[in-house]
Amino acid sequence: MSKVLAIFGATGQQGGSVLNHVLSDPELFREYKLRAITRDVNSEEARKLKTRNVEVVEGDILSPTSLATSLIGVHTVFAMTTPSLGPDAFEVELANAKRIADVAVDQGAEYIIWSTLPSVRNISKGKYTAVVPFDTKAAAEEYIRTLPIKSAFLSFGSFMENYQSQPFLFPTKADDGTYVVSRHISPQAKFPLLDAVDDAGKFAGAILADPTKFEGKRLHCATKLYTITEIVTLLSKSSGKTIVYKQVSVEEFKASLPFFQDVFAEGFSLYDEYGYFGPGTEELVAEGAAVARGRLTTFEEYLERNPFQLP
């Protein structure tokens, strides 16, 4: 009998990638029955899932009762949370994560795969404290490890999709018609890039195919590391525009952002000084890529399919 795999965020990048990977993998599709957890079962995305051998169930992470109903009979849970805003962002998002995990345990789920991130505060030994979206997910991982449920963790790198979806970080046009990417980090600072839509599910698939092997472990998920200079060169080639990298002061970089100035400044500083995943980032990325269930997309290939657009 198939085991029920409940997926949070099934209509988004991460959860959608996990769902699509299982649907396309004959072995995993035989082993798992898919259940998408969503707040709106009547949304266009949810209706599409219903036509693809996916059970769509309403579940509200703010409501333990709703979560309990949505997780009845579930064997494995893929769970994630989105960052909260405001001064109590850490507490709110962590409470949401704990609620999902606690209800999963109460409902008898046997395994949880948690979408985590590195703790910037811990890696930097308290130097950087503003990257709350990362620190919260790391704290949730620590909590889940204390619960009476088997668990594994996916720590995703920087999404290739972000270069299309975050225009406030786009290159700016210079007087001579060229474009400039301005950051306060070294030109050799490295980013672990991941095609979230196509490849996040390949890492989850590795765990789903052999949950015992990965129990208690954290996979660091990216295709490979690219320096900011390499990234800018590839964006330039893809767009057909001349884009160059310029290192500026941290104050100048923060002044260029409309919001989350400290979050981005400290996050990028972490990559430059300590590595995205901390010490041994290069080795961790290589180890994760080696066990992914399927070939991973390079940034070059991603940009061929999704050309970088500039005005």
N, C-alpha and C positions, 0 to 999 in steps of 0.2 A: 504494500500500500504506500502511495506517495506521501512524503512528509510535507506538511504545510510550511511554506516559507513566506513570512509576512515582511513586506517591504515598505518602509516609511520613505516618503519622498519619491514615490514611484513615477510621478509625473514630472520630476525634475531631472537634473543632470546625473547626479550620483545614483539615486534609486532607479531612475529610468535605465541607466546603463546596466545595473545589476539585473533588472527585469529582462531587458533585451538579450543579455548574454545567456541567461538561463533558457529563454525561449529558443535561442538559436543553437544551443548545445544539446544534442540528442541524449547524452548520458544524464546531464543534470535535469533536463526536462522530464525524463522518466522518473527521476528520484524525488523531485520536488513539485508540489502543487503551489502555484503562485497566488498570493493574496496581496493586493495593493491596498494600503491604508491611506485614506485621504479624507480631508474635511468635507469635500463636496463631491459626492458620488455622481452628481448630475453635470459636472463640468464637461466641457468638450473632450479634454484629455482623458478623463475617467471613462467616458462613454466609448472612446476608442479602445481602451484597454479591455473592456468587456467583450469586444469582438475578437480578442487574441488569446483565448483560453486563460484569461486572468479573472479571478474573483475580486471584485472591487467592494470594499467594506468601509463604511464611515468610521472614522476614528479621530477624536480631538485630543491632542496631547495635553490640553489644559483640563481635561475631564477624566479622572481615574475610572469612572463608570463607563464612559465611552470607550476608553482604551481596553478595559476588561472585556467588553463585548467584542471588540474587534480582534482580540488575541485569543479567543476561545479556540482550543484545539491546535494551536500553533506549535510547531516543533522548533523552528529556527527563525530568528528575527534579524533583519538588517535594519539598523536604526541610525538616524542622524538628527541633528537639530540645526536650525538656522540661527544666526546671531541675533540677539536682542539689542535694542537701542536704549539709550538713557543711562542715568547714573547707576542703576542697579542691574545693568546688563549681565554681569557675571552671575549674580544670584538667580535671575530669572531663567537664563538659559540652562544653568546647572540644575535648577529645580525641574525643568522640563525633561532633561535627560534622565534624571533620577526617577521621575514618574514613569517614563517608558520602561526603564529597566526593572523597577519594582513591580509593575503590573505584569511584565513578562514572566518574572519569577513566580508571582502569585498565581498566574494562569497555567503554570506547569511547563512553560517553554524550556527546552533543554539546551539551547545554544543561542548566543547573541553575537552578531558581528557589528561592532561599533565603529562609526566613522569618526576618527580622532584627529588630533593635530599635535605637533610638538609644543611643549610648554616653553614659551619664550622667556618667561620670568625665571624658570629653573635653569634653562640652558645658559642664560646670561648671568646667572647667580645674582639676580635681583637688579641688574643694571637697567633692564627694559621691562616695564610693568604695564605699558599701555595697550599691548596686543591682546586684549580681552577675548576676542573670538577664538584665538588659539589656546590661551590658558584655560578657558572654560571647557573646551572639549577634552583637553588633557586631564582636567580635574574629574570630568565624567568618566574617563577611562579608569582612573584610579579608583573611583567608587565602584564601578562595575566589577573590577577585579576582586572586590571584597564580598560579592554576592554569591549565593549558592547556585550558580549557573555557569556552564562552560562558555568561554568567550574567546574571541579573537578580534584583532584591531587593524583597521586600514587607515594609515596616515597618508593622506593624499598630498602630492606636490602642488605646484602652482598650475592652475588650469590654463591650457592654451586658449580656451574660449574667452578668458579675461581680456585678451588683447583686442577682442571685438566688442566686448560688452562694457568696458569701463572707459568711456570717452574722456573722463577727467584726467586719465593718465596717458592720453594720446600724445603723440609728438605735436609740438607747436610750430607754426610756420614762421620762418625767419624773414627778414626784409629782402633777402636775395632769392626767395622762393623755395629754399630748401627747408627741411623740417628737422627739429631738434628734440631728442629725448633727454630731459634733464633730470638727473637724480644725484643724490649726495654720496652714492656708493662708488667703490672702485669699478673701473671698466671691466675688471676680471671677476667681479662678484657673480656667483653662480646660482641659477634658478633650476630646480628640478621640475621639468615641464611634463604635463600629462594631458592627453586628449580625454577629458572627463566623460564626454558623451559616448565615445567609442570604446574607451579602454578601462574605465573604473570597474566595470563589471568583470573584466578579465582577472583582476586581483581577487575580487569577491568569489569568482568562480573557482579559483585555486583552493580557497578555504572550503567552499561548499563541496568540492570533489573529495577533499581529504580533511575533514574537520578535526580529526584526532591529531594529525600532524601539526596543525597550526594552533591548537588550543593553547591559550595563554600568550600567544606570540603577537607581535605587531609587524605588519608588512608596510614598508615604506614605498609608496606607489608613485612612480614616474618612469618615463621612457629613459631619460638620461639628463645630465646637467648641461645647461647652456650658460655661457657668460652673458652678461647684459650686452656686451659688444656683439657677440654672435647673434643674439636675439634681434638687435637693431639692424644688423646687416641683412638678416633674413626678412624682416619687415620691409626694409627698403627694396629688396629684390622683388618681393611679392606685390608691393604697391606700385612699383614703377616710379616711385619718387625717391629723391635723395634724402635719406634720413641719417643723421649723425648722432653720436652720443656725446653729451657734455656733462662733466661732473661739476656740481655746484655745491654750495654750502647747505647744510641741513636746514638752516633758516630760510634760504631761498626756495628749497624744495617744498617745505611746508607751506610757504606763502603761496605756492602755485596751486594748492589743493583747496577745493570748496568745503571739504569736511574730512573727518577722520585723519587729521594731519599727523597726530602723534602715532596713531595705529600704523599707518603706512611708513612713516619715517623710522620708527623703531623696528618694524617688521623687516624692512629692507636692510637696516643696519645689522640685524641678526644674521641674514644671509651672508653678508659681507664679512662679519667678524667671526662668527661661530659656525656657519653653515646652516642651511634651512632646517635640517634635522639634528643639528648639533655636531659634536665630534664624530668623525667617521661618516659624514654624509655621503661621500662618493661611494664608499663600500656598501652602505645601507641601500642606496638607490640601485646599485648593481645587483645586490642580493634579491631585492624585491622584483626587479625586472626579470630576473632569471626564472622565477617561479610563476609568473603571470600565465594564465591559461589562454594563450594566444599571442600572436605577434603584436607588438606595441607600435603605435603611430609616432613617427618622428615629427618634429616641428616643421621640417621642410614639407613633409607629406600633408600635414594639416593645412598649411598655407596654400598648397596646390589646390586643395579641395575648397578652401575658404579664404580666398584672396583678401589680403589686408586692404581696407579702403580708407582713403584720406580725401578730404575735400580739395 
